[in-house]
Amino acid sequence: MEGVGSDALSLHLRLGVIVAFVTLVLDQASKFWLVRVFDIAHRGTVKLTPFFDLVLAWNQGISFGWFQNDGPTAQIALMAIKAVAVLVLAIWMARSRTLIASLALGLIIGGAVGNGIDRLVYGAVVDFALFHVQIGDNTFNWYVFNLADVAIVAGVAALLYDSFLGIPAVKAP
């Protein structure tokens, strides 16, 4: 890996792992608090602003609720795919030559593991954030999401930034 010393690579990897861990902790803490402490299931929709509510949605599918299926075989398949993806991302992070890519991969890994834990604990991903806008008599809602989803999207955006505008990155394994 020309141009990047092993000390820098080691630092990038450590920071990526820290970002993954912090992302995982914040995601799981927010979900634990909303489900177990705040008891959002019994509160229903909680309006925080005219455009943002807290709601409880159990996502049994993948991103944005695609491929909804609550069967045990489908859940096991999703968990297996997620485990392989996290492993591939971790290898990519270990080989990364840029700090941005390492941090981005840490966000994605932390978010993926957080949503994976939800599948193991609850059988579905806990989603709770809902943006919406009222135009006349019509309400337009965005997908319900969580902090892990935010981390994954931010990580993907940072990887795209790094691949187009950063120094040439190591190819994904």
N, C-alpha and C positions, 0 to 999 in steps of 0.2 A: 504494500500500500504506500506508494510513493507520495511524498509531500506531507504526510501526517505521521507524527511520531507515536510510538506505542504508549507514551504517557498521555497524550491527547486522546487516543482511542480508548484507553482505560477510563479516563475521566468522562468521555462521552457515554460510555456504557454505564458507568456508575450513575451518572445523572439521568440517563434514560430509565434505569431500574428504579431510581428514587421517584421519578415522575410517575411511573407505572404504579408504584406502591401508594403514593399520595392520592392519585386518581382513584384507585381501588378503595382506599379508606374513606375518602369523601363521598364516593358513590354509595357505598354500603351504609355509611353513617346516615346519609340523607334518607335512604330508603327505610332503614331501621326506625329512625325517628318518626317518619311519616306514617308507617304502618303500625308500629308497636307503641309509640309514645303519644303522638298526636292523634292516632286512631282515625285516620282519614276515611277508612271504610264506613264508619258510622257518622261522620260529619257531612259526607257528600261533597259537592263542589264548594270550594272556598275561594271567593273572589278576592284577589289581592289588588288588582288594578282594573281599569275598564277594559284592558286587553290581555290580562294574564290571570289564570286561575290555577289552583291546585286541585287535581282530580285523581282518582285512583283507577288505573287501567291495567289489567293483567294481559300482557302481550305474550301469547303462546307461539307466535310466528317469529320471523326474523325482522330485520330492519323495517321500520315503518309499518309493522304488522303484516308484512307479506308472508305468504305460505302459512297461514293460521292452521294449526292442527294440534289438538290436545292429546292425541294418542301417544302411548308410551314409546312406540317404535320411532315415531317422528321426533319426539323429544330426545331420545338417545342418539339418533342420527344427527340432529342439530348440535348436540353436545360434542360428538365425535368430530364433526367438521370444525367446530369452534376450537377444540383442543389442538387439532392439526394446524389451524390458522395461527393460533397463538405461538405454537412452536416455530413455525416458519418465520413469523414476525420477530421472535426473539433471536433467531439465527441472523436475520437481516440486521437487527439492532447491534448485535455483537460485531458484525462486519462493517457497520456504517462508518464512514469517514467524516461525516459532518455532524455538528452539534444539533442543528435543526432536525435532521433526520432521526437522530437518537431520541430527542425529546418527543418528536411526533410519534415515533413508534412506541415510546413509553405511554403516551396518551392512549393510543389505540389498544395496546396490550392491557393496560389498566381498565379501560372501559369494557373490553371483551371479557376479561376475567370477572369483572363486577356483574355483568349481565349473565355470565355463566353461573356464578354463585346463586343468583336469583332462580335460575332454572332448577338447580339442585335443591334449594331450600323451599321454594314456593311452587315449583312446576311451571312457572311462567316468569317473565321479566316484569318487574314493578316499574310502571311508567306513571308520571304524576304531573308533569308540566304541560300546560296547554295555553298557547297563544291563540288569540282570536281577534276578529275585527267585526264590528257591526256597521253595515252599510244599509241604511233604510231599514226595512223589515227583515233583511237577510243577515245571518251570522255566518262568517267564514272562519272555520277552525283549521289550525295547523295540526299535524300529527301530535299525539301525546308522547312525550319523551322523558328522559331522565338525565342525570349528570354523566353517566357512562356514554350515552348517545352523544352528548355535547363533546365529550373528550374524543370520541372516535371521529366525529366530523371535523373537529379542530385539528386532530392529528393527520387526517387525510388531506385537509387543506394545506397544512404545513409541509407535508411530503410533496404535494404538487408544487408549492412555492419553491421548495428546495430543488426539485428535479428540473424546473424550468429556469429558475433564476439563481440557484446556488451553484456551488462548484460541482463538477460531475460526481454523482453518488455511486456507491457500489450497487450493482444490480441485485435485485431480490433473489434469494436462493431458489 
